[in-house]
């Protein structure tokens, strides 16, 4: 099975920037931005499955935190 885990960023530009930065670091996360969602609900959508290791998930969280800091987002 898989789970969809959203990270609400609340800003379409920042969501796009972080998604691209994470892709450059080999982490696949999809941005969901306005008009698909309201601007204040812009988000990143992670798809997590049983094949992901705890280490991979922790790394993704750490990279997300670093990239959010770079774009000045408070998450």
Rosetta blueprint (number, residue, H / E / L):
1 X L
2 X E
3 X E
4 X E
5 X E
6 X E
7 X E
8 X E
9 X L
10 X L
11 X L
12 X H
13 X H
14 X H
15 X H
16 X H
17 X H
18 X H
19 X H
20 X H
21 X H
22 X H
23 X H
24 X H
25 X L
26 X L
27 X L
28 X L
29 X L
30 X E
31 X E
32 X E
33 X L
34 X L
35 X L
36 X L
37 X L
38 X L
39 X H
40 X H
41 X H
42 X L
43 X E
44 X E
45 X E
46 X E
47 X E
48 X E
49 X E
50 X L
51 X L
52 X L
53 X L
54 X H
55 X H
56 X H
57 X H
58 X H
59 X H
60 X H
61 X H
62 X H
63 X H
64 X H
65 X H
66 X H
67 X H
68 X H
69 X H
70 X H
71 X H
72 X L
73 X L
74 X L
75 X L
